[in-house]
Amino acid sequence: MRFLPLCALLASLPLAPRIAAAETTATLSQEIGQAGLAATEARLAALSAPTDADRFALGGVRFLRTVEVALQAQARDGLYDPTGVLPFLRLTPAPDTNIPAASPPPDAIRALFTTALNNLENARAPLNDLSPDADFAVEIDLKDIWFDLNADGARTPEEAALTLLGPAIVGWRWSERDPATPAPVIRFDAADAAWLSAYTHLLQSLSALVLAYDPTDAITRAQATRAKMAELAPPVPDEFGMTTPYVQAVDSFAQIYWALAQDPDPARMAAVHSHLQAMIAENRRFWTMVATETDNDREWLPNDRQTSALGITVPQGTGARWLAVLDDLDALLSGTKLLPYWRLGDGAGINVARFFEDPRPFDLVGWI
């Protein structure tokens, strides 16, 4: 019942994951701020005898590098998702609609999510090597995190993670914050490995879903149609003399509609299902570990006795309720519970498991 809201909520969680440090966390945090993610990843990957903290640090930095590489592809190819649905593509602001932009390569979306799928797998690899009884406590100052959007190796104010992610996470309230408010400093512990692992699986499931309904042909068709229209006459401007943003919105809908109307890749759909199941298992492990924590020191996602370093209020009983949500999602994926359908009452619904076991073209109008 909560399948789509759950994915949407998880996808909206901060994409600045919890990163552990090799020796002193301040050193790692400062290293990221000064040298960047690529150089920090290279150093951590070259360690001959990494500790559990080093492995966690490498997984976190690789996760952030996945985001950075995706943002670089967006900047290079002019990619933007006006629907706000696709991961990575929803992090950047809308382009200036008054500035004509070259159409991105039709295969740019496929290339971005193929790379992301592989990079997320590499990010999780060090987490799989953590000791069963791993125990570490580390800190990261979020002001040190930045993404090298233009890949020039030099940091600029607009490349700060909080600048890029703040609006996506907080929404309209971001503009009303006090600019002097210090950036959160988060203390991470062993439970965070399970959270980060779950999040990589979630984003891999969404990436595999995009690739299962590869939009390359749909984008090619939409671009060709738009070009033919431009030969007839220029687009109609709005009252401010700008190219109407509805043009891009309509084109985006056409691309989504055509992509979903094709036969999906069965292997990719099976991968979506597998990653979602793994996400459930790792998220369960996270909430189970968090429930046993007795400290209260700059937490990321707290239990009922803790507070969040992000300044957000987490309601009492969230851990237990989230585990119940995961049970519902697990039941949906296994087909033991049905997804309610708007035209039917209790006793009938949609078997989500068949969506993966027998993948077919998604007729949007037919489903409604």
C-alpha positions as MATLAB code, in Angstrom:
seq = 'MRFLPLCALLASLPLAPRIAAAETTATLSQEIGQAGLAATEARLAALSAPTDADRFALGGVRFLRTVEVALQAQARDGLYDPTGVLPFLRLTPAPDTNIPAASPPPDAIRALFTTALNNLENARAPLNDLSPDADFAVEIDLKDIWFDLNADGARTPEEAALTLLGPAIVGWRWSERDPATPAPVIRFDAADAAWLSAYTHLLQSLSALVLAYDPTDAITRAQATRAKMAELAPPVPDEFGMTTPYVQAVDSFAQIYWALAQDPDPARMAAVHSHLQAMIAENRRFWTMVATETDNDREWLPNDRQTSALGITVPQGTGARWLAVLDDLDALLSGTKLLPYWRLGDGAGINVARFFEDPRPFDLVGWI';
ca = [
       0.000    0.000    0.000;
       2.873    2.334    0.765;
       5.164    1.184   -2.028;
       5.289    4.421   -4.037;
       5.176    6.817   -1.043;
       7.938    4.810    0.614;
      10.211    5.069   -2.420;
       9.454    8.762   -2.750;
      10.202    9.388    0.923;
      13.430    7.430    0.898;
      14.521    9.147   -2.309;
      13.948   12.510   -0.656;
      16.266   11.748    2.253;
      19.518   13.744    2.293;
      22.047   12.588   -0.238;
      24.927   13.614    1.982;
      25.486   10.189    3.578;
      27.274    9.433    6.780;
      30.994    9.175    6.175;
      33.531    7.671    8.525;
      37.107    8.885    8.854;
      40.346    6.947    8.636;
      42.087    8.215   11.785;
      40.650   11.558   12.880;
      37.379   12.529   11.301;
      38.288   16.198   11.148;
      41.205   15.236    8.888;
      38.947   13.357    6.509;
      36.308   16.073    6.540;
      38.911   18.740    5.831;
      40.489   16.548    3.143;
      37.188   16.362    1.292;
      36.734   20.101    1.616;
      40.206   20.896    0.337;
      41.141   18.103   -2.079;
      37.696   17.012   -3.264;
      35.969   13.662   -3.460;
      38.012   12.129   -6.294;
      41.356   12.641   -4.561;
      39.974   11.473   -1.212;
      38.564    8.329   -2.808;
      41.903    7.547   -4.447;
      43.747    7.820   -1.135;
      41.277    5.651    0.759;
      41.205    3.009   -1.986;
      45.021    2.755   -1.886;
      45.230    1.910    1.834;
      46.945   -1.438    2.270;
      45.415   -2.274    5.663;
      42.148   -0.350    5.971;
      40.283   -0.263    9.272;
      36.513   -0.592    9.489;
      36.356    3.187    9.670;
      38.440    3.416    6.485;
      36.120    1.008    4.700;
      33.091    2.989    5.758;
      34.783    6.196    4.674;
      35.539    4.733    1.254;
      31.948    3.576    0.813;
      30.616    7.006    1.775;
      33.022    8.916   -0.439;
      32.256    6.638   -3.376;
      28.562    7.257   -2.795;
      29.140   11.001   -2.937;
      31.305   10.519   -6.019;
      28.347    8.752   -7.652;
      26.306   11.902   -7.068;
      29.158   14.106   -8.266;
      29.672   12.164  -11.507;
      25.929   12.305  -12.191;
      25.875   16.063  -11.604;
      28.852   16.482  -13.934;
      26.987   14.558  -16.639;
      23.979   16.821  -16.153;
      26.092   19.938  -16.527;
      27.905   18.524  -19.549;
      24.846   17.271  -21.408;
      22.274   19.812  -20.268;
      20.083   17.234  -18.521;
      17.173   18.308  -16.326;
      14.110   16.484  -14.993;
      11.205   18.930  -14.612;
       9.077   16.191  -13.017;
      11.408   15.888  -10.023;
      10.961   12.112  -10.077;
      14.315   10.787  -11.279;
      17.146   10.495   -8.756;
      20.188   12.705   -9.323;
      18.416   14.714  -12.044;
      16.160   16.386   -9.484;
      19.056   17.967   -7.595;
      19.916   20.760  -10.010;
      17.843   23.903  -10.572;
      15.750   24.388  -13.687;
      17.658   25.878  -16.619;
      16.913   29.389  -17.798;
      14.085   28.847  -20.280;
      15.012   32.083  -22.076;
      18.367   30.657  -23.145;
      18.135   28.215  -26.066;
      20.007   25.042  -25.172;
      21.277   22.316  -27.424;
      19.344   19.098  -27.098;
      21.176   16.576  -24.912;
      22.367   13.374  -26.597;
      19.454   10.898  -26.722;
      21.511    8.270  -24.898;
      22.634   10.642  -22.113;
      20.030    9.366  -19.643;
      20.972    5.753  -20.310;
      24.670    6.552  -19.881;
      24.081    8.462  -16.632;
      22.109    5.684  -14.945;
      24.371    2.918  -16.254;
      27.325    4.699  -14.671;
      25.376    5.337  -11.466;
      24.375    1.675  -11.217;
      28.007    0.572  -11.409;
      29.305    3.310   -9.110;
      26.734    2.463   -6.429;
      27.837   -1.176   -6.552;
      31.440   -0.037   -5.990;
      30.314    2.201   -3.129;
      28.721   -0.713   -1.294;
      31.668   -3.073   -1.787;
      33.751   -1.754    1.166;
      30.686   -1.900    3.419;
      30.375   -5.623    2.724;
      33.884   -6.104    4.159;
      33.134   -4.530    7.547;
      33.712   -6.676   10.605;
      30.530   -8.242   12.045;
      31.195   -6.404   15.319;
      32.450   -3.167   13.737;
      32.456   -0.313   16.250;
      33.493    3.198   15.288;
      32.379    6.745   16.035;
      33.303    9.475   13.552;
      32.299   13.000   12.588;
      31.732   14.902    9.352;
      31.075   18.615    9.024;
      28.604   18.955    6.147;
      30.087   22.309    5.173;
      33.135   20.389    3.906;
      31.158   18.370    1.351;
      31.121   19.745   -2.206;
      30.596   18.497   -5.748;
      32.981   19.474   -8.543;
      30.238   20.244  -11.066;
      32.504   21.394  -13.881;
      35.282   18.889  -13.081;
      37.943   21.601  -12.875;
      39.216   20.623   -9.423;
      38.490   24.039   -7.916;
      35.745   24.634   -5.372;
      33.253   27.455   -5.843;
      30.416   28.520   -3.480;
      27.676   27.141   -5.725;
      29.291   23.683   -5.599;
      28.726   23.251   -1.851;
      26.577   20.223   -1.063;
      24.350   22.223    1.261;
      23.729   24.781   -1.495;
      22.829   22.064   -3.997;
      20.921   19.718   -1.698;
      19.340   22.160    0.715;
      16.437   23.198   -1.557;
      15.800   19.583   -2.591;
      15.711   18.410    1.031;
      14.043   21.296    2.844;
      12.021   22.837    0.012;
      10.744   26.408    0.211;
      11.865   26.724    3.837;
      15.481   26.666    2.676;
      15.281   30.284    1.502;
      13.942   31.351    4.902;
      16.783   29.935    6.975;
      19.295   32.146    8.760;
      22.402   32.147    6.515;
      24.554   32.326    9.652;
      23.292   28.983   10.886;
      26.276   26.602   11.257;
      26.339   23.526    9.060;
      25.399   20.299   10.859;
      28.236   18.195   12.235;
      27.194   14.556   12.328;
      28.727   11.757   14.373;
      28.463    8.418   12.644;
      28.564    4.917   14.066;
      28.394    1.309   12.926;
      24.636    1.366   12.276;
      25.220    3.868    9.503;
      26.774    1.203    7.288;
      23.404   -0.537    7.121;
      21.657    2.751    6.300;
      24.141    3.583    3.542;
      23.932    0.068    2.129;
      20.124    0.317    2.056;
      20.294    3.676    0.300;
      22.637    2.367   -2.409;
      20.202   -0.478   -3.061;
      17.298    1.967   -3.286;
      19.044    4.157   -5.853;
      20.180    1.085   -7.776;
      16.578   -0.112   -7.968;
      15.481    3.233   -9.402;
      18.432    3.296  -11.806;
      17.684   -0.232  -12.997;
      14.031    0.734  -13.502;
      15.050    3.632  -15.770;
      17.292    1.287  -17.747;
      14.590   -1.394  -17.960;
      12.417    1.114  -19.829;
      15.374    2.628  -21.702;
      14.175    6.099  -22.783;
      16.723    6.583  -25.581;
      14.319    5.919  -28.465;
      11.583    7.987  -26.816;
      13.965   10.931  -26.394;
      15.097   10.609  -29.996;
      11.475   10.705  -31.169;
      10.596   13.719  -29.011;
      13.644   15.659  -30.162;
      12.908   14.928  -33.819;
       9.297   16.063  -33.371;
      10.372   19.279  -31.657;
      12.890   19.996  -34.417;
      10.232   19.559  -37.109;
       7.932   21.961  -35.274;
      10.747   24.509  -35.031;
      11.128   24.354  -38.815;
       7.509   25.459  -39.161;
       7.626   28.349  -36.683;
       9.397   29.397  -33.479;
       7.899   28.390  -30.110;
       5.246   30.694  -28.692;
       6.738   32.910  -25.917;
       4.950   33.579  -22.645;
       3.910   37.007  -21.368;
       7.478   37.740  -20.283;
       8.924   36.996  -23.713;
      10.437   33.704  -22.576;
      10.017   30.281  -24.101;
       7.135   28.720  -22.223;
       8.274   26.043  -19.736;
       5.185   24.006  -20.634;
       6.902   22.999  -23.865;
       9.591   21.135  -21.941;
       7.004   19.686  -19.565;
       4.908   18.311  -22.427;
       7.993   16.907  -24.158;
       9.046   15.241  -20.896;
       5.631   13.638  -20.504;
       5.793   12.354  -24.085;
       9.197   10.818  -23.454;
       7.995    9.099  -20.268;
       4.818    7.862  -21.949;
       6.656    6.414  -24.960;
       9.394    4.854  -22.817;
       6.906    3.071  -20.566;
       4.905    1.848  -23.557;
       7.749   -0.403  -24.727;
       8.660   -3.909  -23.591;
      10.922   -3.635  -20.508;
      14.132   -5.594  -20.073;
      13.194   -8.612  -17.895;
      16.699   -8.882  -16.401;
      16.624   -5.220  -15.386;
      13.183   -5.635  -13.834;
      14.448   -8.626  -11.843;
      17.328   -6.441  -10.645;
      14.853   -3.760   -9.513;
      13.034   -6.378   -7.439;
      16.260   -7.755   -5.977;
      17.592   -4.334   -4.980;
      14.305   -3.393   -3.312;
      14.367   -6.608   -1.278;
      17.974   -5.931   -0.272;
      17.041   -2.373    0.668;
      14.348   -3.726    3.003;
      16.777   -6.144    4.665;
      19.449   -3.497    5.210;
      16.956   -0.899    6.430;
      15.582   -3.393    8.927;
      19.117   -4.013   10.152;
      19.678   -0.278   10.529;
      16.574    0.378   12.629;
      17.266   -2.694   14.759;
      20.796   -1.466   15.503;
      19.663    2.103   16.154;
      17.101    0.902   18.699;
      19.874   -0.492   20.909;
      21.998    2.690   20.991;
      22.331    4.387   24.378;
      24.351    7.465   23.409;
      22.945   10.756   22.117;
      25.670   12.515   20.197;
      24.966   14.290   16.883;
      22.817   11.530   15.449;
      21.723   11.205   11.809;
      18.500    9.248   12.300;
      17.846    8.926   16.038;
      15.944    6.465   18.193;
      13.334    7.628   20.702;
      16.023    8.583   23.242;
      18.177   10.565   20.814;
      18.025   13.791   18.813;
      19.027   14.455   15.209;
      22.041   16.624   14.383;
      20.107   17.904   11.364;
      17.721   19.847   13.588;
      14.671   17.849   12.508;
      12.159   16.357   14.926;
      11.687   12.621   14.549;
       8.395   11.528   16.176;
       8.427    8.987   18.974;
       7.953    5.437   17.712;
       9.358    6.180   14.256;
      11.631    3.123   14.295;
       8.789    0.707   15.059;
       6.509    2.342   12.504;
       9.184    2.268    9.853;
       9.755   -1.427   10.450;
       6.007   -1.929    9.933;
       6.207    0.007    6.662;
       9.065   -2.253    5.576;
       6.917   -5.285    6.412;
       4.154   -3.901    4.175;
       6.606   -3.261    1.349;
       8.073   -6.742    1.718;
       4.562   -8.201    1.515;
       3.835   -6.162   -1.619;
       7.025   -7.327   -3.319;
       6.248  -10.966   -2.468;
       2.617  -10.693   -3.606;
       1.147  -11.605   -0.212;
      -0.450   -8.152    0.001;
      -2.096   -6.241   -2.809;
      -1.759   -2.585   -3.748;
      -5.161   -0.858   -3.384;
      -6.734    0.247   -6.634;
      -8.850    3.392   -6.760;
     -11.873    1.760   -8.442;
     -12.024   -1.264   -6.140;
     -12.781   -1.697   -2.442;
     -11.282   -4.117    0.065;
     -10.598   -7.601   -1.199;
      -9.052   -6.705   -4.554;
      -5.983   -4.840   -5.737;
      -2.831   -4.941   -7.813;
      -0.275   -7.723   -7.394;
       2.992   -5.776   -7.425;
       5.074   -8.964   -7.517;
       3.754   -9.767  -11.012;
       5.004   -6.391  -12.174;
       8.510   -7.841  -11.782;
       7.824  -11.508  -12.513;
       5.993  -10.815  -15.780;
       7.122   -7.322  -16.869;
       5.147   -5.735  -19.681;
       4.680   -2.337  -21.295;
       3.184    0.131  -18.827;
      -0.005    1.579  -20.331;
      -0.412    4.710  -18.201;
      -3.959    5.434  -19.365;
      -4.923    1.777  -19.108;
      -3.667    1.548  -15.497;
      -5.686    4.612  -14.491;
];
